[in-house]
Amino acid sequence: MPIRHPRLLPLALAVLLVAGCSTPPRASAPATPPAASAASVPLRPVSAELPKIHVLGTGGTISGAAPDRTALSGYKAGSFTIERMLADVPEVRDIARVTHEQFRNVGSGNIGSADVLALAQRIQKLVTEQPDIAGFVVTHGTGTLEQTAYFLHLAVRTDKPIVVVGAMRPWSAVSTDAHLNLVNAVRVAAHPESRGKGALVVLNDEINCAREATKTDTYRVETFNSREYGFLGYADPDRVVYYRVPERRHTFKSEFVVDDLKELPQVDIVYGYQDASAAPVAALLADGAKGLVSASGSPELTAALKKAAASGVAVVSSDQKGQGRVLTNPERLAEGLVSADNLRPQKARVLLQLALACGKTSPAELQRIFNQY
């Protein structure tokens, strides 16, 4: 149709131009992570002079994917492989010569004693067979991260750093902490001052000793700390810096040898509260528990624990408050009740498992171990 008014011609052309160049509606985000391979991400060359760091992926939130990039919950842990994750952060190639393996790819609630034992044995084998590895990184879900880290702290005999890293937001999130946490974990593992400090927990730029690190918040990125003992140091933008060192025995000073162990003994935790019943003790012993850790007590529960100790079951007294020591007591030790010192119940369980697995069963010997580790 001809334009009757010449003055309107420029306006009509502008309307047609905008209509022809309009952007189509944005497609909704996929429910699963993109299937891109590591090879699809351009990789920069790696200097042969950089330290070699081996990364073992086990899954967790740090490898999680959600249907939408703004979703910080409702994600699936273990959606991304460690190969893909390392390809997404090519910056690590400026830090180290990184090798990797997919050890597991599950949420941390699915990591059990058999997995942790196998992980320690795998790292120990790598220490022996590949002496050129300068340090290790283990990606892990945060729910049970501190337990795995403490087991490695006790069971892997090496002075090379073992850095356990997780994230509070999935790998796919627009505001994820996962990418930087992984980069920082490689930085810490490659840093010469990390040597001899045992297993380290690295999140939120903060470095914690595996013995003391604990998760304190269900959601916030600053969840891990060491309570009254403080951080070992920081992975700051300019450099990795340390302010203190672990004093308790660990890794290359540990007496625990797990190379030939097939399994770990069953050790359970019983929780104390007002009117706490003795029923959990009886049920756990019937289920085959070789050791029990108490998180506080009650008259009935304490009586049941003393009875269990008298029958030869290893019993360790911890506390539910989150920090502070359970003082040693000669009278309680004579009754078979061992003090966990300042270990939280979940950490005391790990140490008791290892001690029993290595043949340490008497209350006096167990108390020595809890005093030293």
Secondary structure, 3 states (H helix, E strand, C coil): CCCCCHHHHHHHHHHHHHHHCCCCCCCCCCCCCCCCCHHHCCCCCCCCCCCEEEEEEEECHHHCECCCCCCCCCCECCCCCHHHHHHHCHHHHHCCEEEEEEEEEECHHHCCHHHHHHHHHHHHHHHHHCCCEEEEEEECCCCCHHHHHHHHHHHCCCCCCEEEECCCCCCCCCCCCHHHHHHHHHHHHHCHHHCCCCEEEEECCEEEECCCCEECCCCCCCCEECHHHCCCEEECCCCEEECCCCCCCCHHHCCCCCCCCCCCCCEEEEECCCCCCCHHHHHHHHCCCCEEEEECCCHHHHHHHHHHHHCCCEEEEECCCCCCCECCCHHHHHCCEEECECCCHHHHHHHHHHHHHCCCCCHHHHHHHHHHC
